[in-house]
Every structure is written in C-alpha cells, then in structure tokens.
Amino acid sequence: MINTFDEIIRAALTLPPDARAMLAEHLLSSLDAPDQAIVDAAWAEVVEQRLQDVQQGNVSPIPADQVFQELRNRHV
C-alpha cells in the first residue's frame, strides 16, 4: 500500500505519459471551487471580447517582453 507522499510521487512517475496527464487533470480539478465552471465561462467571455477588441483595432496589444520588463522595473 502506498502511504507517503514520496511513494505516491514515485508510483505516479512510473505511469505512462497519458496516464500521468490524466492523473494531473484529476488532481487539478479536485482543487476547483464548486462554481469553477461559472468562473471559467466568465473568463472565456472576457478572453473572447479582448480578442475581438484586438482584431477590430480597438486596442493595441503590448509585447510580452515589454510587459514583463515593466513589471520587473516596478519591483526593483
């Protein structure tokens, strides 16, 4: 019987990649809040709207490198 964290990890890492992916998905979904589907749907709407805004030229995207540099500069 597997009863310690290290034993569980060792056993999980012996699984084939597709089984490990399935295990990871199950573990992550077990952390979801009861209303996670509602939250996910709301974020999907936001993403779709932002994508449309970019495609229609309503906003200009900022390169990720620039965003990360600005964030780093804030915490120096």
Buried (B, 14 or more C-beta within 10 A) or exposed (E): EEEEEEEEEEEBEEEEEEEEEEEEEEEEEEEEEEEEEEEEEEEEEEEEEEEEEEEEEEEEEEEEEEEEEEEEEEEE
